[in-house]
Amino acid sequence: MPVRPIPRVLALVAALALVLAACGGGDKGGAGGAGAKSGGTMIFAASSDPKSLDPAFISDGESIRITNQLYEGLVATKPGGLDIVPSLAESWTPSADGKAWTFKLRSGVKFHDGTDFNAEAVCFNFDRQYNFKGLAQSDAVSYYWVSVFGGFSDKKEPSLYAGCEASDPQTAVIKLTHPSSSFLAALSLSSFSIQSPTALKQYKADEIGGTEDSPRFSAYGLEHPTGTGPFKFSSFKAGDRTEIVRNDDYWGKKSTLDKVIFRTIADGAARRQALEAKEIQGYDNVDPNDVEALKANFQVLQRPAFNIAYVGMNQAKPPLDNIKIRQAVAYALNKDALLKAKYPPGSQAAVDFMPPDVPGYNPDVNPYKYDPAKAKQLIAESGVKNPTIEFWYPTDVSRPYMPDPAGNFQAFKADLEKVGFKIVPKSAPWSPDYLDAYQAGKAQMYLVGWTGDFGDADNFLGVFFQAEKPEWGFKNPKIFGLLDAAERETDQAKRETLYKQAAVEIAKFVPGVPYAHTGPFLAFAKNVQGYVPSPVTTELFNSVTLGGQ
């Protein structure tokens, strides 16, 4: 989940011209063991309460972890991977012009309130978000609608969404204003899960108060969330827990667990202590420094790396407008030494601005391998005497792609000073100070990163470089044009080629320096079986069983 630059369209085409029949994914890399038994309660530690359990209004990981159990979308991601697979839709077909998508829906599916899932319910959900008013239109509230579809029915901003038609109970046709290679994979996001229209109306889900910074949602979100998923909502207690129970009427693989409890434990050390005390059976985002010690008595799983840590450079602030200075920075940074000193096993030095598993990744872009002599030469050629850079880093935070921001800063500061840069340190608390400052273009050079929402190049390169943004401070029509073309290209092979070309141009232009990918860790009691870590955190607990103690 994101540390987000300014939102924009997310994208993926998973075989645009194919009609996909239902397919399954084998477990890989999951928690395992023998002696699984039916029933029982799984207690998983969350770092915070869910903000809401109405997926249309959330973008934080802890809320999404729970909504993934309660709701389903038309499509999903394959367990443990990035491929798009059927969910509530058994198959889909795009029109010849790419502006209409016909989804054939599963029959016999019920919402948790006993009402029917059908094409009218699908259209109700998409029309609901398209018709949001007032505060509900804020990207702080309906982040993914704004990111994926853009505007709303008031037409203040253009929208990708043109409407939805229920041509029969098991056929929904979603219409777009223009062809979009982003559309299909975007539907795998929790925000586009299908909710019970009856419950949404009964509990007045669209009534929102408060402000963008502190919205107040209706009782629906934390009292009556109603989907089709393998678990049903049971209860929520602020600051303590959220409980969900098995859906015995689920259309798919029914859970063997009777109940899952998400305990709110904000402190990472306290989560570890709770696991060791057998108060919980698992937790996410394990401190990398705890991994080896935990392995003695617990299962430690690593989520596939699906993030990027990078040094950003704002070209609106000299001397970073000088390409030789930017190149010098790139050659000066010793990525391998930093990863060895500060990152957990399995971390990778970055070359492209996206992870290797993403279609369109280009391993052949110029990686600016560590070369202090080359960096000194470029500084001399730049004509800049005694180049000085204000270098920002965040405090009060640890991110999966940046476990120790201050440590990263100190290592890179030493690298840069070694070749002749004068570095002026600048730090700020992560949220909101640091995020607001760098996104507003106030930072000259800065440490940040991104965790992808799903496996697509546009969710990385497009998010960063498809348009002019204050944090980068540049206009580059060639890069912008390549990324625009790639986003709309419906031929997957051609699309990947465009992203590889864009990666080459980005590397030549050096807007920043990608330096690390890392997979976060999860820890479980040894009796937990069947948990399959996902690169996009879409794990389902109906695959989990508890073995003997």
Residue pairs with C-beta under 8 A, 6 or more apart in sequence:
1 59
1 60
1 61
1 64
1 451
1 453
1 537
2 59
2 450
2 451
2 453
3 399
3 435
3 448
3 449
3 450
3 451
4 59
4 450
5 439
5 450
5 463
5 464
5 469
5 471
6 439
6 469
7 139
7 143
7 146
7 147
8 147
8 462
8 463
8 466
8 467
9 147
9 148
9 150
9 160
9 180
9 182
9 186
9 458
9 462
9 487
10 144
10 147
10 148
10 182
10 185
10 186
10 189
10 453
10 454
10 456
10 458
10 459
10 462
10 463
11 180
11 181
11 182
11 185
11 186
11 456
11 457
11 458
11 459
11 462
11 487
12 84
12 181
12 182
12 184
12 185
12 186
12 454
12 455
12 456
12 458
12 459
13 181
13 184
13 185
13 490
13 492
13 495
14 20
14 83
14 84
14 184
14 185
15 492
16 94
16 98
16 181
16 184
16 490
16 491
16 492
17 94
17 490
19 91
19 92
19 93
20 84
20 85
20 86
20 91
20 92
21 86
21 90
21 91
22 85
22 86
22 90
22 91
23 78
23 85
23 86
24 85
25 78
25 79
25 80
25 81
25 83
25 85
26 79
27 79
27 80
27 530
27 532
27 543
28 79
28 80
28 81
28 532
29 80
29 301
29 302
29 304
29 532
29 533
30 80
30 301
30 529
30 530
30 531
30 532
30 533
30 543
31 299
31 301
31 524
31 528
31 529
31 530
31 531
31 544
32 529
32 530
33 526
33 527
33 528
33 529
33 547
34 547
35 527
35 547
35 548
36 256
36 529
36 530
36 545
36 546
36 547
37 256
37 545
37 546
37 547
37 548
38 256
38 545
39 256
39 257
39 258
39 546
40 256
40 257
40 258
40 546
41 257
41 258
41 259
41 260
41 261
42 257
42 259
42 260
42 261
42 281
42 282
42 528
42 541
42 544
42 546
43 260
43 261
43 263
43 279
43 280
43 281
43 282
44 260
44 261
44 262
44 263
44 280
44 281
44 282
44 283
44 541
45 262
45 263
45 264
45 265
45 271
45 274
45 275
45 280
45 282
45 283
45 284
46 62
46 65
46 242
46 262
46 263
46 264
46 265
47 62
47 264
47 265
47 266
47 268
47 271
47 284
47 285
48 60
48 62
48 264
48 266
49 62
49 236
49 238
49 239
49 242
49 264
50 58
50 60
50 62
50 63
50 66
50 67
50 222
50 236
50 242
50 262
51 57
51 58
51 60
51 63
51 217
52 58
52 63
52 217
52 221
52 222
53 63
53 66
53 67
53 70
53 221
53 222
53 225
53 233
53 236
53 242
54 195
54 205
54 217
54 220
54 221
54 225
55 63
55 64
55 67
55 71
55 190
55 191
55 192
55 193
55 195
56 128
56 129
56 142
56 145
56 191
56 195
57 136
57 141
57 142
57 208
57 215
57 217
57 221
58 64
58 67
58 190
58 191
59 143
59 144
59 191
61 537
62 262
64 190
64 537
65 262
65 284
65 537
65 539
66 242
66 244
66 262
67 190
67 193
67 225
67 227
68 190
68 229
68 538
68 539
68 540
69 229
69 230
69 231
69 244
69 260
69 540
69 541
69 542
70 112
70 225
70 226
70 227
70 229
70 231
70 232
70 233
70 244
71 190
71 193
71 194
71 195
71 225
71 227
71 228
71 229
72 87
72 88
72 193
72 194
72 227
72 228
72 229
73 87
73 88
73 187
73 188
73 189
73 190
73 192
73 193
73 194
74 87
74 88
74 89
74 92
74 103
74 105
74 122
74 172
74 187
74 192
74 194
75 84
75 85
75 86
75 87
75 89
75 92
75 184
75 185
75 187
75 188
76 84
76 85
76 86
76 87
76 188
76 538
77 83
77 84
77 85
77 188
77 454
77 455
77 534
77 536
77 538
78 84
78 85
79 532
79 534
79 539
79 540
79 543
80 304
80 532
80 533
80 534
80 535
81 304
81 455
81 534
81 535
82 357
82 358
82 454
82 455
82 535
82 536
83 455
84 184
84 185
84 188
88 105
88 106
88 109
88 117
88 122
88 194
88 228
89 103
89 104
89 105
89 106
89 172
90 104
90 105
90 106
91 103
91 104
92 101
92 102
92 103
92 104
92 184
93 101
93 102
94 100
94 101
94 102
94 490
95 101
95 102
97 179
98 176
98 179
98 180
98 490
99 162
99 175
99 176
99 177
99 178
99 179
100 173
100 174
100 175
100 176
101 173
101 174
101 176
101 183
101 184
102 167
102 171
102 172
102 173
103 122
103 171
103 172
103 173
103 174
104 170
104 171
105 117
105 118
105 119
105 122
105 169
105 170
105 171
105 172
106 117
106 170
106 251
107 170
108 251
109 116
109 117
109 228
109 251
110 116
110 117
110 228
110 249
110 251
111 117
111 121
111 195
111 196
111 198
111 199
111 226
111 227
111 228
112 196
112 226
112 227
112 228
112 232
112 233
112 247
113 196
113 198
113 199
113 226
115 121
115 196
115 197
115 198
116 169
117 194
117 228
118 166
118 169
118 170
119 166
119 167
119 168
119 169
119 170
119 171
119 172
120 166
120 169
120 197
121 194
121 196
121 197
122 164
122 166
122 172
122 174
122 194
123 164
123 165
123 166
123 172
124 197
124 200
125 192
125 193
125 194
125 195
125 197
126 161
126 164
126 174
126 192
127 163
127 164
128 200
128 206
129 142
129 145
129 149
130 145
130 149
130 152
130 153
130 159
130 161
131 152
131 153
132 142
132 145
132 152
132 206
133 152
133 154
133 206
134 208
135 141
135 208
135 209
135 210
135 211
135 212
135 215
136 142
136 206
136 208
137 146
137 152
138 212
138 215
139 146
139 147
140 212
140 213
140 215
141 208
141 212
141 215
142 191
143 191
144 186
144 189
144 191
144 192
145 152
145 191
148 160
148 182
148 183
148 186
148 189
148 192
149 159
149 160
149 161
150 157
150 158
150 159
150 160
150 161
151 157
151 158
151 159
152 159
153 159
158 177
159 177
160 176
160 177
160 178
160 180
160 182
160 183
161 174
161 175
161 176
161 177
162 175
162 176
162 177
163 174
163 175
164 172
164 173
164 174
164 175
165 172
165 173
165 175
166 172
167 173
174 183
176 183
178 488
179 488
179 490
180 487
180 488
181 458
181 486
181 487
181 488
181 489
181 490
181 495
182 456
182 458
182 487
185 454
185 455
185 456
186 192
186 454
188 454
188 538
189 453
189 454
190 538
193 227
194 227
194 228
195 205
195 225
195 226
195 227
196 226
196 227
198 226
199 205
199 220
199 224
199 225
199 226
200 206
200 220
200 226
202 224
203 218
203 219
203 220
203 223
203 224
204 218
204 219
204 220
205 217
205 218
205 220
205 221
206 218
207 218
208 215
208 216
208 217
208 218
209 215
209 216
210 216
222 236
223 236
224 233
225 233
226 233
228 250
228 251
229 247
229 250
230 246
230 247
230 250
230 252
230 253
230 254
230 255
230 540
230 541
230 542
231 244
231 245
231 246
231 247
231 255
231 260
231 541
231 542
232 244
232 245
232 246
232 247
233 244
234 243
234 244
234 245
234 259
235 241
235 242
235 243
236 242
236 243
239 264
240 263
240 264
241 261
241 262
241 263
241 264
242 261
242 262
242 264
243 259
243 260
243 261
243 262
244 259
244 260
244 262
245 258
245 259
246 254
246 255
246 257
246 258
246 259
246 542
247 254
247 255
248 254
250 542
252 542
253 542
253 543
254 542
255 541
255 542
255 544
256 544
256 545
257 541
257 542
257 544
257 545
257 546
260 541
263 274
263 279
263 280
265 271
265 274
265 280
265 283
268 285
268 286
268 287
268 398
269 287
271 280
271 283
272 283
272 286
272 287
272 290
272 294
272 523
274 280
274 283
275 281
275 282
275 283
275 294
275 298
275 523
275 525
276 297
278 525
281 524
281 525
281 527
281 528
281 546
282 522
282 523
282 524
282 525
282 528
282 531
283 522
283 523
284 520
284 522
284 537
285 400
285 520
285 521
285 522
286 294
286 300
286 520
286 521
286 522
286 523
287 398
287 403
288 343
288 344
288 403
288 521
290 523
291 300
291 344
291 345
291 521
294 300
294 523
297 526
298 523
298 524
298 525
298 526
299 523
299 524
299 525
299 526
299 528
300 521
300 522
300 523
300 524
301 521
301 522
301 523
301 524
301 531
301 533
302 346
302 519
302 520
302 521
302 522
302 533
303 519
303 520
303 521
303 522
303 533
303 534
303 535
303 537
304 357
304 519
304 533
304 534
304 535
305 346
305 347
305 348
305 355
305 357
305 517
305 518
305 519
305 535
306 355
306 357
306 451
306 452
306 455
306 517
306 519
306 535
306 536
307 355
307 400
307 401
307 449
307 450
307 451
307 452
307 517
307 518
308 350
308 353
308 354
308 355
308 401
308 449
308 450
308 460
308 514
308 516
308 517
309 350
309 399
309 401
309 402
309 408
309 447
309 448
309 449
309 514
309 515
309 516
309 517
309 518
310 350
310 353
310 448
310 449
310 450
310 512
310 513
310 514
310 515
311 329
311 333
311 412
311 445
311 446
311 447
311 512
311 513
311 515
312 438
312 443
312 445
312 446
312 447
312 448
312 471
312 472
312 511
312 512
313 320
313 326
313 329
313 444
313 445
313 472
313 510
313 511
313 512
313 513
314 320
314 441
314 443
314 444
314 445
314 446
314 470
314 471
314 472
314 473
315 321
315 326
315 472
315 473
315 474
315 511
316 441
316 470
316 473
316 474
317 390
317 444
317 473
319 325
319 382
319 384
319 387
319 388
319 389
320 326
320 389
320 444
320 445
320 473
322 382
322 383
322 384
323 509
323 510
324 378
324 379
324 381
324 382
325 378
325 379
325 382
325 384
325 387
326 510
326 511
327 368
327 375
327 378
327 510
328 374
328 375
328 376
328 378
328 379
328 382
328 387
328 419
328 421
329 375
329 389
329 416
329 421
329 445
329 510
329 513
330 368
330 510
330 513
331 368
331 369
331 370
331 371
331 372
331 374
331 375
331 378
331 419
332 370
332 372
332 375
332 415
332 416
332 418
332 419
332 421
333 368
333 370
333 412
333 415
333 416
333 513
333 515
334 370
334 411
334 415
335 349
335 350
335 370
335 515
335 516
336 349
336 370
337 370
337 411
338 408
338 411
338 412
338 515
338 516
339 347
339 348
339 349
339 516
341 407
341 411
342 403
342 404
342 407
342 408
342 411
343 403
343 516
343 518
344 403
344 518
344 521
346 518
346 519
347 516
347 517
347 518
347 519
348 356
348 516
348 517
348 518
349 367
349 515
349 516
350 514
350 515
350 516
350 517
351 362
351 363
351 365
351 367
351 514
352 361
352 362
352 363
352 365
352 503
352 507
352 514
353 460
353 461
353 464
353 465
353 503
353 506
353 512
353 514
354 360
354 361
354 452
354 457
354 460
354 461
355 361
355 452
355 460
355 517
355 535
356 363
356 517
357 455
357 535
358 452
358 455
358 456
358 457
358 459
358 460
359 455
359 456
359 457
359 492
359 495
359 496
359 499
360 457
360 461
360 486
360 495
360 496
360 498
360 499
360 500
360 503
361 457
361 499
361 500
361 503
362 499
362 500
362 503
362 504
365 503
365 504
365 506
365 507
366 504
366 507
366 508
367 507
368 507
368 510
368 513
372 415
372 418
372 419
375 419
375 420
376 419
376 420
379 387
379 419
379 420
379 421
386 420
386 422
387 420
387 421
387 422
388 421
388 422
388 423
388 424
389 416
389 421
389 422
389 423
389 424
389 444
389 445
390 424
390 426
390 443
390 444
390 445
391 409
391 412
391 413
391 416
391 423
391 424
391 425
391 426
391 444
391 445
391 446
392 426
392 427
392 428
392 434
392 437
392 438
392 443
392 444
392 445
392 446
392 447
393 405
393 406
393 408
393 409
393 425
393 426
393 427
393 446
393 447
394 405
394 427
394 428
394 429
394 430
394 434
394 447
394 448
395 405
395 406
395 427
395 428
395 429
395 430
395 434
396 429
396 430
397 405
397 429
397 430
397 431
397 434
398 404
398 405
399 405
399 449
399 451
400 451
400 518
400 519
400 520
401 449
401 450
401 451
401 516
401 517
401 518
402 408
402 447
402 448
402 449
402 516
403 518
405 447
406 427
408 447
409 425
409 427
409 447
412 447
413 423
413 425
416 423
417 423
426 443
427 434
428 434
428 437
437 443
438 446
438 448
438 471
439 469
439 470
439 471
440 470
440 471
441 469
441 470
441 471
441 473
443 471
446 471
449 516
450 460
450 463
450 464
452 459
452 460
452 535
452 536
453 459
453 536
454 536
455 535
455 536
457 486
457 495
457 496
457 499
458 466
458 483
458 486
458 487
458 499
461 483
461 486
461 499
461 502
461 503
461 506
462 483
462 486
462 487
464 472
464 511
465 472
465 476
465 479
465 480
465 483
465 502
465 506
465 511
466 480
466 483
466 484
466 487
467 480
468 474
468 475
468 480
472 511
472 512
474 509
474 511
476 505
476 509
478 505
479 502
479 505
479 506
479 509
482 498
482 501
482 502
482 505
483 498
483 499
483 502
485 498
486 495
486 498
486 499
486 502
489 495
489 498
522 531
522 533
524 531
526 547
527 546
527 547
527 548
527 549
528 544
528 546
528 547
529 544
529 545
529 546
529 547
530 543
530 544
530 545
531 539
531 541
531 543
531 544
532 539
532 543
533 539
